[in-house]
Amino acid sequence: MTSFDEPARDHGHATSFDERAPDWDTPERRERAEQVAAAVRASVPLRADTRLIDIGAGTGLLGLALLGDVGELVLAEPSGGMLAVARDKIAAVGDGRVSAVRFDLTADPPPGEPFDLAVSMLVLHHVENTPAAMAAIFGLLRPGGWIALADLDTEDGSFHEADTEGIHHHGFDRDALAGLARAAGFVDVGFRTATQVEHESRRFPVFLLVARRP
Ligand SMILES: C[S@@+](CC[C@H](N)C(=O)[O-])C[C@H]1O[C@@H](n2cnc3c(N)ncnc32)[C@H](O)[C@@H]1O
């Protein structure tokens, strides 16, 4: 039995994601990214000049799925292994509007100018301090900027292996997370179900949290 996204031997994320990066892009994960990208398109305004950051981008599956809808894309990721794969993909795409930066959401300053939109997929449950994560994401945005963050609804812990490290939350309660988003300063907070992940005959819904910095 293999876990979907087990991380964390080093500083809570790096080592395992480094090791898994070369094999990360499975058909299932590509499909999941396309479904979340479709939910993002249906939820937030995207324009030819939108500056987008994909937080915890991994190999860039979600951000690159949205590249045709935006003006500029930054893939922000702390794992060197993931970054190396993302940079290979950027080179293959040959599009100067995309860059990849080493970035830990709760430890590093914003990478460059403020963003119009911040997206993430299955990252929040790896960050222990959710209020700090929300505050850091708020700080990445220009006034009027949007977030579209995908993660698991509350689950019983069976999504990951029992001994998996770096899993700080077994999904999220939507109302509780909405409260944390509002406490960070976000407005127009809403949710939709973006997709679901099948694992050992069980289905785990994946929400998309959408909100705006006033
Ligand atoms: C389950 S993977 C998801 C990767 C990618 N978003 C995807 O869906 O394919 C979780 C990602 O979150 C990243 N991550 C963990 N802690 C982080 C943090 N504090 N700041 C930013 N990214 C983090 C990991 O390095 C990893 O790439």
The ligand as an SDF file (V2000), in Angstrom:
LIG
                    3D

 27 29  0  0  0  0  0  0  0  0999 V2000
    0.8930   16.5950   -1.3860 C   0  0  0  0  0  0  0  0  0  0  0  0
    2.1590   17.5880   -2.0750 S   0  0  0  0  0  0  0  0  0  0  0  0
    1.2240   18.4820   -3.3070 C   0  0  0  0  0  0  0  0  0  0  0  0
    2.0800   18.9980   -4.4220 C   0  0  0  0  0  0  0  0  0  0  0  0
    1.2820   19.6710   -5.5370 C   0  0  0  0  0  0  0  0  0  0  0  0
    0.5410   20.8230   -5.0230 N   0  0  0  0  0  0  0  0  0  0  0  0
    0.3500   18.6650   -6.1690 C   0  0  0  0  0  0  0  0  0  0  0  0
   -0.8420   18.6660   -5.8260 O   0  0  0  0  0  0  0  0  0  0  0  0
    0.8360   17.8710   -7.0090 O   0  0  0  0  0  0  0  0  0  0  0  0
    2.4140   18.8190   -0.8050 C   0  0  0  0  0  0  0  0  0  0  0  0
    3.4260   19.8710   -1.2140 C   0  0  0  0  0  0  0  0  0  0  0  0
    3.4250   20.8760   -0.1880 O   0  0  0  0  0  0  0  0  0  0  0  0
    4.7570   21.2850   -0.0310 C   0  0  0  0  0  0  0  0  0  0  0  0
    4.8870   21.9320    1.2940 N   0  0  0  0  0  0  0  0  0  0  0  0
    4.9440   21.3370    2.5010 C   0  0  0  0  0  0  0  0  0  0  0  0
    5.1150   22.2540    3.4630 N   0  0  0  0  0  0  0  0  0  0  0  0
    5.1400   23.4680    2.8390 C   0  0  0  0  0  0  0  0  0  0  0  0
    5.3030   24.8120    3.2820 C   0  0  0  0  0  0  0  0  0  0  0  0
    5.4980   25.1050    4.5690 N   0  0  0  0  0  0  0  0  0  0  0  0
    5.3020   25.8210    2.3650 N   0  0  0  0  0  0  0  0  0  0  0  0
    5.1180   25.5420    1.0580 C   0  0  0  0  0  0  0  0  0  0  0  0
    4.9690   24.2700    0.5700 N   0  0  0  0  0  0  0  0  0  0  0  0
    4.9770   23.2620    1.4600 C   0  0  0  0  0  0  0  0  0  0  0  0
    5.5660   20.0100   -0.1710 C   0  0  0  0  0  0  0  0  0  0  0  0
    6.9380   20.2450   -0.4100 O   0  0  0  0  0  0  0  0  0  0  0  0
    4.8400   19.3410   -1.3270 C   0  0  0  0  0  0  0  0  0  0  0  0
    5.3740   19.6680   -2.5730 O   0  0  0  0  0  0  0  0  0  0  0  0
  1  2  1  0
  2  3  1  0
  2 10  1  0
  3  4  1  0
  4  5  1  0
  5  6  1  0
  5  7  1  0
  7  8  2  0
  7  9  1  0
 10 11  1  0
 11 12  1  0
 11 26  1  0
 12 13  1  0
 13 14  1  0
 13 24  1  0
 14 15  1  0
 14 23  1  0
 15 16  2  0
 16 17  1  0
 17 18  1  0
 17 23  2  0
 18 19  1  0
 18 20  2  0
 20 21  1  0
 21 22  2  0
 22 23  1  0
 24 25  1  0
 24 26  1  0
 26 27  1  0
M  CHG  2   2   1   9  -1
M  END
$$$$
